[in-house]
């Protein structure tokens, strides 16, 4: 009888041990699903975001300011809208058309039979060459914002650019960015302030050309002309008496109705960032 009790007790111990082992295994399995690794807590934060460079190519309405208080290009205010993993490299230069920006010093003052300014050399400007540099220029995941169309409307060389040539050069820039894995973003030229009675009106060309390049290449387009005119109307800049040095208009624009004070540049940069968010571009994930 004593031997029988010993056998039964041993069997019960074995059975209970088996049940305990199974419960522990289930608990371990559950813990693994919850934490990713048994006995290890889940990471508290995500890995740091991959650094991104936003390259800007454009004219004075985008450029960094010089020694004077005015003008201030909106590109100089763009960096402040992003998290610290984004670096803005502003290569916009005042007075440039898309052709003189690309071929600085190599655009003549003479038009060819096609009506376009002749190139004395096909060598790119140093600024574009630096952006194309395989080691230090645009890389996969970067962005290239392109905004021209203000100086391009000049009738004389070297700044003059015709519609077909404009599309060709902008397409070249888009394709160069894509070839490096970067994301091109096109912008129609920002509007100056002109009024028709109580309404601010559009006053820039090359809008259709910019939209056409975007459609042909798949590059997103920020219609900055429309956005800026809508902003001017919301701020009730019109009607206007022509005094650009005082009042709300004077706080926004330099005394030329075209270029921006710091406040105006900040508002225009905000329009661009807002449209990046509206279009749900991946760059929006880096906005503050």
Phi, psi and omega in degrees: 000316180298320178295324180295317179298323180296317180296315181296318180298316180298319180296318179297319179299316180298317181296314180295322179297320179297317179295318180297320180296318179295319180296318180296320179298319179296318179297319179297318180298316179298318180297322179297320179293324184282323187251346182092329179216133182302125176081003182239129180290151178294149178302141183282330182225163176286161174296153181300142181293149179292130179301141181232137173252130175255114180265136180242130176233123182181203185248199187295334179290347177250339193289158172295149181288156174268215182284337181281156180294329182222139010268163174236116179284150183295334180298333180288345181255002187285321185301324184294346183272356185245162174289170189292348180277000178251133174243127178262124177250100185271108180252017177290146182224133181299144174080004185263140164270175181297328182283317179289334175292318183283325187237044182314124178083352184243016176251122185278175177266013183244137177269146175274184181295340178274359179086001180260153178294132182285143174269135175273343177203149178268009180289135179285159174296159180297328182292321179286322177300321180293327179286335179272352183301130185294334183266320188242358182265210182300136178232171180302132180095347177285174177232146175235112177264127184239119178223109174227193175110356179268305180281341182296337183282358178302142180277347184246155177277152014269355188279337184303135174219129177278165183303314182293319179294321178301312179298319181298313183290321178294322177297320177302316180293319178299313182295325178295319178295314181298322180297336180260007180080010179271165184251110177282142175229124182261147178230134170288154185295137180295144184279148164280180178258110172231144186242144167242093187067238181265015185236130172287141186236159177286146185212019181241152176262187176064019176288310181297323179295319179295316178297323181294319178295320177299317180294320183287328185256348183083006179285136177294149180238128171264112181279078186291333177297311179296318181296318182290320178296319177298321178296315180300321179291322179293332179271000177057050178286344181241148000290161185225143185268005179091358177269102183267007183256004183215170178069193181301322179293319179294332177284340184262315186250154165293176183280048180214005180062007186240309184267166191250144161287173181303316181299315179297318179299322178295319180292321179292318176302321178296325176297316180296313179298321179297323180284329172301318179290318181298320180280356178058040174291147180306331179299336180300334179293348179257359179285146179289000000 
